[in-house]
Amino acid sequence: MNPHSLPLALTPTGTKVAVTALIGGREMQRRMTELGIVVGHELRVIRGGNCGPLVVAVGETRLALGQELSRKILVTIAP
């Protein structure tokens, strides 16, 4: 895990991020992999914020993630 990682939930709208870790059990990690959220892949935050779902772009796909789940996805700001 990168010391500069932060939870996806804290990432502002419009930011490109790289996934650095998934904090959760095997089932959670399997589900994230199925959705394309994999360590090393980039995401773009379409809608951030402290309440309501986050909306992220994974390639051309848009996903809505709840606050609890988005706190278990650690990211770094992509260059």
N, C-alpha and C positions, 0 to 999 in steps of 0.2 A: 504494500500500500504506500502511496506517495504521501509525504508529509504535507503537501500543499493541496491535498484532496479536500473537497467539501461535498456535503450532500446535495444532490440534484435539486432538492426542495429550496435551497438557498440561492440558486442561480437565477440571475435576472433575465427577463424576456429579451430575446434576440441574440443570446450568447451561444456560441459554438463551444461544445465541451467534448472531452474524451473520457470515456468510462474507464475508471481505474480499479474499481472493486465493486462486488455485489455482496452485501452483508445479509445473509439469510440462509435458510436451509436448502437442501438439494432440490426440493420441489420449486421453490422460489427461483433459484438459479436456472432450472430447466425452463420454466415459464418465460423468464427474461430472454433466454437464448432463443426460444421460439419466436419471440417478438422482435428479435434483432438487436437487443440490448446486450452487448457482449463486451467484456474487457478489451480495451484497445480500439473499439469502434467510436466514431464521432456521432454526436447528436446535436440538434439545434433546438433551443428552447423557444417555442412559439408563444407560449403563455406561461409565465412564472407567477410567483406570488405566494403569500403565506396562507391563503385560504382557497378552498376549492381545488379542483384537479389541475395538474400541470399538463400542458400539451407540448409534446416534443415531436420533432421530425426525425425519423430513422430512415434515411434515404428519402424516397418519395412517399413513405407511409407516415401518417400522423397518428400518434397514440395519446390517449388521456390516461394519466397516472394519478392515483390518489396521493394525498400528502404522506400517509404512513409509508407507502411503498417508495415514494420518491426520496424519502430520508434514508433508505437502505441502498441507494445507488450512489456511489461516490464517484466524483468527476474532478477533472482539472480543466481550466479554461484552455481551449485549443488556440494555437497561434493563428 
